[in-house]
Amino acid sequence: MNIAIRLKQLRNRKGLSQADLADACGWDHQSRISGYERNEREPSFSDLSAICAALGITVAEFFEYQVKERAASYATGLKDADYNNINNDVSSGPDTRGFVPVISWVQAGQWHEAEDLHQPGLAEKLIPCPKTHSRQTYALRVQGDSMTAPIGRSYPEGAIIYVDPELRGSVGIGDRIIAKLDKEDRVTFKQLASDGDKMYLKALNPSHPPIFDEFRILGKVIGSWIDD
C-alpha cells in the first residue's frame, strides 16, 4: 500500500469527498487531493500535516501502516524453520517511536524557536525515530568528516542524526550537540568539551581543530543511523 492508497482509504473511512478534505485543509480546490490519490506526486510534509490534521490523526499514525504491513507480509512468507534461523542469528530491532522530519542545516538554526513545527517548507521527508523524543525532534544528514572518528563512535558523512531541542538545557561534557556559532550564521555538529571553566566544541576527527568561539546549544543528539 502506498501513500496514495492510504490517503484514499483514510478519507473514505471518514466519509469525506475529495472536495470535503480539501476544504478542511483550507485549500480552494480538490485537485491537490486528487493528484495525491492518483499518485502523481507525494505530498510535501506541510501538505501531509494539513491532511492528517483534517483526518484527525498524526503524521506518525498515517505512516504506521507501512511498518505493520511490511512486517505482516514478511512473516507470511516465512516457514517455521526460517523463524528459528532468524531468531538464532539476529536480535529484534528497535521499536519505532514515531516519525520525525529531516530538515536542512539552515533550518536547524531556527528550528528550536519555531512554535508551529509543521510550517510549510520546514521539511519534505519523514523518517522513523527509534527513541523516545519530544515533538520538536528532527533529523539531520551529517555533512563532512569532522565527526568521523578513527576509533569508537563515529558519524561519517551521510549518516542520519536525531536531534532533540528540548534537551539542550541538560547536555553535559561529552554529549554530541548541534550548536550555532554566535559570530557566524553557521550551525555545526560537534562534541561538547571543556578546558577548565571554558566549554568548547570538539570534532571526533583529530585532523579538525577544536572551536573555541562563543556558541549557543540548539539541541542534543539522541541517536544516529548509518546505512550499510
C-alpha positions in Angstrom: 0.0 0.0 0.0 1.4 3.4 -1.0 0.7 6.9 0.2 -2.0 7.4 -2.5 -3.9 4.3 -1.5 -3.5 5.1 2.2 -4.8 8.6 1.7 -7.9 7.4 -0.2 -8.5 4.7 2.4 -8.5 7.2 5.3 -10.5 9.8 3.5 -13.3 7.2 2.7 -13.2 5.9 6.3 -14.0 9.5 7.4 -16.8 9.7 4.8 -15.2 12.7 3.1 -15.2 13.5 -0.5 -12.0 14.9 -2.1 -13.6 18.4 -2.0 -14.5 18.0 1.6 -11.0 17.1 2.6 -9.5 19.9 0.5 -11.9 22.3 2.2 -10.9 21.0 5.7 -7.2 21.6 4.7 -8.0 25.2 3.7 -7.4 24.6 0.0 -9.6 26.2 -2.7 -9.8 23.2 -5.0 -9.8 19.4 -4.7 -7.2 19.0 -7.4 -4.4 18.7 -4.9 -6.1 15.8 -3.1 -7.0 14.2 -6.4 -3.3 14.4 -7.6 -2.0 12.8 -4.4 -4.6 10.0 -4.7 -3.6 9.4 -8.3 0.0 9.1 -7.1 1.1 11.8 -9.5 3.4 13.0 -6.7 3.9 12.6 -3.0 2.6 15.3 -0.7 5.0 17.6 1.0 5.5 17.5 4.7 3.4 20.6 5.2 0.5 19.3 3.0 0.6 15.9 4.7 0.4 17.6 8.1 -2.6 19.5 7.0 -4.3 16.4 5.6 -3.6 14.4 8.8 -5.0 17.3 10.9 -8.1 17.3 8.8 -8.4 13.5 9.2 -7.9 13.7 13.0 -4.7 11.7 13.1 -1.0 12.3 13.5 1.5 12.1 10.7 3.1 9.2 12.5 -0.2 7.3 12.5 -0.5 7.9 8.8 2.7 6.0 8.2 2.3 3.3 10.8 0.7 1.1 8.2 4.0 0.8 6.4 5.7 -0.8 9.3 2.9 -3.1 10.2 2.2 -4.1 6.6 5.8 -4.9 5.8 6.1 -7.0 9.0 3.0 -8.9 8.1 3.9 -9.6 4.5 7.4 -10.7 5.6 6.1 -13.0 8.2 3.6 -14.6 5.8 6.4 -15.8 3.6 8.4 -17.4 6.3 8.3 -21.0 7.4 8.9 -22.2 11.0 12.4 -23.1 10.1 13.1 -19.7 8.8 11.9 -18.1 12.1 14.2 -20.4 14.0 17.2 -19.4 11.9 16.4 -15.7 12.2 16.0 -15.9 15.9 19.3 -17.6 16.3 21.2 -15.1 14.1 19.8 -11.7 15.0 18.1 -9.8 17.8 15.0 -7.8 17.4 15.3 -4.2 16.1 14.3 -1.1 18.0 10.7 -0.1 18.3 9.7 2.9 16.3 8.7 5.8 18.5 7.2 7.9 15.7 8.3 9.8 12.7 10.5 13.0 12.6 11.3 15.4 9.8 14.6 15.5 8.0 15.5 19.2 7.8 18.3 21.2 6.3 21.2 22.7 8.3 19.9 26.2 7.5 16.6 25.3 9.1 18.3 23.7 12.1 19.4 27.2 13.3 15.8 28.4 13.7 14.0 25.1 14.4 14.1 25.3 18.2 12.4 28.7 18.1 9.5 27.6 15.8 6.1 27.4 17.6 4.5 25.6 14.7 6.7 22.7 13.7 4.5 21.9 10.7 5.3 25.2 8.9 5.5 24.9 5.1 9.0 24.4 3.9 10.5 23.1 7.1 10.8 19.5 5.8 9.9 17.4 2.8 10.7 13.9 4.3 9.8 11.9 7.4 11.7 9.1 8.8 11.1 6.8 11.8 12.9 7.6 15.1 13.7 4.6 17.3 14.0 6.5 20.6 11.5 8.4 22.8 11.7 12.0 21.9 9.9 15.4 22.1 7.6 16.8 19.5 10.4 19.2 18.4 12.8 16.4 17.5 14.2 16.5 13.9 16.8 14.7 11.9 19.9 16.0 10.0 22.2 14.3 7.5 25.8 14.6 8.5 28.0 16.7 6.2 31.8 16.5 6.0 34.1 14.2 8.0 34.7 16.2 11.2 32.7 13.7 13.3 34.2 10.7 11.6 36.3 9.1 14.4 39.3 6.8 13.9 38.0 4.6 16.7 34.8 4.3 18.8 31.5 6.0 18.0 31.7 7.7 14.6 29.3 9.7 12.5 30.5 9.6 8.8 29.2 11.8 6.1 25.7 10.8 5.1 24.8 9.4 8.5 21.5 10.5 9.9 21.4 12.0 13.4 18.4 12.7 15.6 18.3 16.0 17.5 16.0 16.9 20.4 16.0 20.6 21.1 14.1 20.2 24.4 17.2 18.5 25.8 19.6 21.4 25.0 19.4 22.6 28.6 20.6 19.3 30.1 23.6 18.5 28.0 26.9 17.5 29.6 30.5 17.3 28.7 31.0 14.6 26.1 27.5 14.8 24.7 27.1 15.3 20.9 25.2 18.5 20.2 24.1 20.9 17.5 25.4 24.4 18.1 25.2 27.8 16.4 28.2 30.0 16.4 27.5 33.5 17.8 29.7 35.3 15.3 28.7 33.4 12.3 25.3 32.3 10.9 26.5 28.7 10.9 25.3 25.5 12.6 27.6 22.7 13.4 27.6 19.2 14.8 30.3 18.6 17.5 31.0 17.1 20.9 30.8 19.3 23.9 34.1 19.6 25.7 35.7 21.7 28.4 39.1 23.2 29.3 38.7 24.2 32.9 35.6 26.5 33.0 35.7 27.1 29.3 33.4 25.0 27.1 34.3 24.4 23.5 33.3 22.3 20.5 35.4 19.3 19.7 35.5 17.2 16.5 35.8 13.5 16.7 38.2 13.6 13.7 41.6 14.6 15.2 42.5 16.3 11.9 39.9 19.0 12.6 40.8 21.7 15.2 38.5 22.5 18.2 36.2 25.5 18.1 36.7 28.0 20.9 34.3 30.7 19.6 31.2 31.5 21.5 28.3 29.3 20.6 24.7 28.5 21.5 23.4 25.0 22.0 20.4 24.2 19.8 19.8 20.6 20.7 21.2 17.3 21.9 21.9 14.4 19.5 19.9 11.4 20.9 20.8 8.8 18.2 22.0 8.1 14.7 21.5 5.8 11.8 24.2 4.7 9.3 23.3 2.9 6.1 25.2 -0.3 5.4 
